[in-house]
């Protein structure tokens, strides 16, 4: 009989010692591979601990919103700086310009309402003293009417030889009013002739026109009538074609002064065209960044009763209000020679009609 015992045989691996070593090595290898695959545990973060912040000037990873507010801040700072520096430039020029208007002229002006909301008339005088004389005649006489309600800037030119009655003097050319009675004299003469209140005055010496245009880098004028080989002071002749003409300071001065080849009406039309060109240059989009400095250059060339605030408002109106050829009027008259003196004699009915159009009746 087979011997009694367990129903199976105990298995024993061969090479037990070596096998044990191999198993231990395999076990160690497996444990090492597992530990290599597992990531190192992250340290716990305290949610209450203060977090590091980015410097305000840092540009790393700021995103679209970060760029937007930084650019916005720079723009605001730039605009404020531009405004302050521009105001200081204009304010300094105004101080000089105010000193060129006599207190008696200020007293002759009519009271003025708010410039941005009420129609106002500004008398613009161009003058130059003759050689050896300390007093000057008004060679250019214009009224600028700003009317915010109508959205218009209008110009009325008065020929320098217009025949008027001056109190205490008698019959004279209107340009003599400034020679005989200074700035208040020309204010009163223009007011008596037109019946219009004069709220402000701007006086421009012709040499100032040259400097003003040069500082602006020249202007382009739309010349209404051609001037050909016209005698000019200094023994020269000047010519200006009809249409678009580029003018530097010297040519601009010749353009507004030349008169021996035509008459005061053509000259007045040229002066109005020059003023329109000056306005267009100063009010152009490309000139906006330089507007305060261009304005200061213009103000340094004039004399005026207006302060810094009113001149800045006037500049705004010149940019905002419209003006076309029908808004530029030359007071009508007939050239006549009386007692050997050349005058422009007014036409009352036509002049009255022109003045009504000028004030918008």
Secondary structure, DSSP 8 states (H G I E B T S, - for coil): ------SS-----SSHHHHHHHHHHHHHHHHHHHHHHS--------TTS------TT--TT-HHHHHHHHHHHHHHHHHHHHHHHHHHHHHHHHHHHHTTS-HHHHHHS-----TTTS-EEEEEEEEEE-TT-SSEEEEEEEEEEEETTTTEEEEEE--TTBEEEETTTEEEETTHHHHHHHHHHHHHHHHHHH-----EEEEEEHHHHHHHHHHHT-EEEEESS-EEEEEETTTEEEEE-SEEEEE-HHHHHHHHH--TTS-HHHHHHHHHHHHHHHHHHHHSGGGGGGHHHHHHHHHTTEEES--HHHHHHHHHHHHHSB--GGGEEE--EEEEEETTEEEEEE-HHHHHHHHHHHTT-
